[in-house]
Amino acid sequence: MKRYVHSIITFLILTTLVLSFTAPVHAANDGINEKLGAPIVVYGDTLSDSQKQEVTELLEVSDPDAVESYTVTGEDIANYIDGNPNSNMYSSAKITREEEGTGLTINIVTPDNITQVTNEMYANALLTAGVENATVDVASPVKVSGHSALTGIYKAYDAEGEQLDKERMELANDELDVATNLADKEGLNQEKVTELLADIKKEIADQNPATKEDVEQIVEEQLNNLDISLSEEDRQMLIDLFERMRNLNIDFDKVKNQLDDIASKVKDLVNDEGFWNKVEGFFSNLINMLSNFLKSIFG
């Protein structure tokens, strides 16, 4: 019996450690920053009352009076990123503006429910759109792609008088579409695609290409560097995307440090096989231990 109690205690301790390790970390509530303004929360308008309350809790909005609140609609997704005005909008976001030079931090609070867009994909797209120096939390009570939250972020900046360029917003959404489409290709995943897009932007910042041929060369070089093989159609899709960026004269040199951070984080995630092997081994041992424990009790 003592052995069973010891097993239970061990299991509970390990579970607590895992939850502590994986739970998102949020800053303490220090009140409204009078210099930068209150956090902004944008809710998807399809949310039911109970779902909205769930999202409010997920985004850690303890005092509704301490935030600026907006609702993002299908009309907004048509206006900001040329989407379908009849779309259902569930994913929501909280934006907390940060000091100059802080950079852009994305926290997907409900990763299981944001099915197409990763933290780094959001960061890449938002930097393209011109969003900088902010902490953005994203949540949804149901499984969705995540485009509603992106639109909501644009609307929030617009409503607060920090209007973003519409062409850049549409380009950022197209970039997100390219990223999610490529991530579905055989031999690719979200991390690899994010790394590719960030690396291309970094090279555009460094080389300042003058022609479409220069852009094409940068794209080809980064595909080769990452050993990524694409169809002619997909290669052309990438070239066209970054040619549009070149024509919009987006100053990626201004946010190059953030692009470095994105690429570095993704590289660490992709390359740290030892870490993931340890995680896999840990859970495998944990499951085996629990299975053996239950068998010893119930026969």
N, C-alpha and C positions, 0 to 999 in steps of 0.2 A: 504494500500500500504506500509505503514511504517513497518507493521508486516512482509510483504513479504521480504522487503529489509533486515530486521533484520535476517530472516531465511537464506537468501542467504549468508550473512556475516558470520553467525554462521557455516554454512555448509563449507564454504571456509576455515575458521580458523581450524575447526576440520580436514578437509582433509589435510591441510598443516602440522598439528601436526602429523597425522598418517604417512604421507610420510617421515617426518623428523625422526620419530621413527624407521621406517622400512628400510630406505635407508642405504646401507653399508657405513661404515666409512673408509676412506683411509687416510693414512698419507700424509702430504704435500710433494711436490717434492723438496727435499733438494739437488738435484744433485747426482752425482755418488759417492758412498762410495769407496774411494780408497783402504781401507783396505780389504773390503769384496768382492769388484768387482761389476760390473754393474748388474742390474736385468737381468734375462734370460727369454725370451719369446719363447714358442714352439707352432707353429700353426699346426693344422690338415691340411694335404695336400689336402683334398677334398674341402676345402673352396674355393668358388669363390672369385674373386677380391673384390666384394662388401661385401661379408660375412667376408673376412679377415679384411677389413677396419672397419666393425662393431665390430669385436672382438678386434681389436686394440683400439678402443674407449672404449669398455667395460672394458678392462684391464688397461685403463688410461695410454696408452703409447703415450705421447704427442710428444716425440722426438725419432724417431726410431734409431738415432745414439747413444742414451744414453743407449741402451739395446743390449744384445747379442741375436740374433734371429736364430731359427732353425725350421725345419719342421719335423713333425712326420708322418711316412708312414705306410702302411700295412706291409711292410717288417720289420719295427721296432717292430710292435706289435708281429710279429712272432719271432723275435730275442730276445726281452726282456721278454715277458710273454707267449710265445708259443701260440700266437693267430693266427687268420686267416690272411694270407698275402694279401688277397683280400678285407679286411675290408675297409669301408669308414671312414675317420678320420676327425671329426668335432670339438670335444671338445679340447680346447686349454688351456694353463696355463702360468702364469707368476710366476717365482720364485725369491724372494728377500732374499738373505742370511742374517742372523742375527747374533748378537754376541753370543758367547758360553753361554749356560745357558738360553737363551731367550725362547727356546722351539719351537714348531711347531704350526703355525696358518694357518688354511684353511678358505678361503673365496670363497664360490660358488656365483659368481656374477650373474649368471642366474639360480636360483634354479628351475624355472619352466621347464628349458630345460635339466637339469641333472636329469634324471628320476629314476635312481637306486642307486646312491651313495650320501650319506650325507657328510657334513663336517667331522663328527666324523669317518665315515667309511674310508674316505681318510686318515685322521690322523692315524687311527689304522694301515692301510695297509702300509703307508709310514714309520711309526716307525718300522714295521716289516722288511721293505726293507733296513732300515738303514739311512733314511733321517731325519735329526734333524736340529734345529735352523734355521728355514726359515719361511717366510710368502709366502703362495702359493695361488694365485688367479686363479679360474677356470671359464671358460665361453664357451658357445656354442650358435650359432645363431639359431640352430634347436634342437628338442628334441632328445637326445641320452642317452646312458647308462652312459657315463663318462669314459670309459676305455682308450680312446685315450689320454685324459689329463694325466692319470696315466702313460702311456707309455712315453709320452712326458717329464714328470718330470724325469723319469729314463734316457732318452736319454740326457737331459740337463746336468745332473750330469756327465754322461759318457763323453760327449763332452768337459766338462770343466775340465777334468782330475781327477774327484772325483768318480772313478769307483765304482759302487755298486756291491755286490756279486750277480751273476745271479740266484743262487739257492734261495737266499732270495727274489729277485724280483719276481720270479715265485711263491714262497710261498705266498708273499704278494698279488699277483693277485688271487691265489686260495682262500686266506682268504676273499678277496673282493667278489668272487663268492659265497662262503659259506654264507657270510653275506647277500647278496642280495637274495639268495635262501631261507634262513631261514625267511627273512623279509616278504616273500610272504605266509608263512604258517599261517593257521588260528590261531588267538589268539596272534600273534606276530606282531611287527612292526619294523621299522628301528631303532628307539631309544632303544627299549628293546634288540635287537640283538647286537647293538653297546655296550651297557652296559655289556652284557654277555661276549663279547669277551675281553673287557678291563679288566673286573674283573678276568677272567681266566688268562690273562697275568700277572696281578698283583700278583696272587697267585703263578704262576710259578716263578716269580721273588723272592717271599718270601720263597717258600718251596724248590726250586731247585730240582724238582723231578728226581729221579735216574732211574726210570723204566717206562714202558708204563702203568703199573698198577697204579703207582702214578699219572700219567697224567689223567688216567680214573677217579680216585678218585676226583681229583681237578675239572674236568668237571662236575661230578655228584653233587658235593657239590654246585657249583655255579648255576647249573640248579635248585637245590632245594631252594637255597637262594633267587632266583628270581622267584620262583614258575612257572618255565617254564617246560612244558611237551612236549617232543619230541618223535618221533617214534624211534625205535631201529636203523633204517637206518640213521636218522639224528644225533642221539647221536654218532654213530660210525664215521660219517663224521667229527664231531667236535673232537673226540678223535684222529683220524688219522691226522687231521690238526695240532693239538698241539703236537702230538708225533713227527711230522716232525720238528716243531720248537725246541723241546728238542734236537733232533739229530743234529741240526745246531748250537747248543750252543749259541743262541741269548741272549745277555745280556740285558734282560728287566729291570733289577735292575737299569741300567744306565738311563733309561727313565721313571722310575716309577712315578716321579712327573707329567710327561705329561699324563701318563695313569690315574693317580688320577684325573687330570683335565678333561679328556675326560669323565670318569665315572661320575664325579660330575656334569658336565654340562648336561649330558643326564638325570641323576636323577632329577635335578632341572626342566628340561623340562617336564619329564613324570609326576612328582608329583605335580607341581604347577597348580592344577586344578582351583584354585581361579583366577589366572591370566588369564587363557584361558577362563574362564566363563565371566570375565570382558571384555575381547576382543570381545567375541561372543556377549555379551550384548550391547557393544558399537556400533558394526556394525549393529546389529539388530535395535537399536534405530535410528542410522544414516539413514538406508534404509527406515525405517518407516517415519522419518521426511521428507526425500526427496520425498517419495511417496505421502504423504499427501500434500506437497507443490505443486507438479505437478498437483494433482487432483484439488486443489483449483484454479489453473490457468486455466486448460483445461477442468474442469468439468468432 
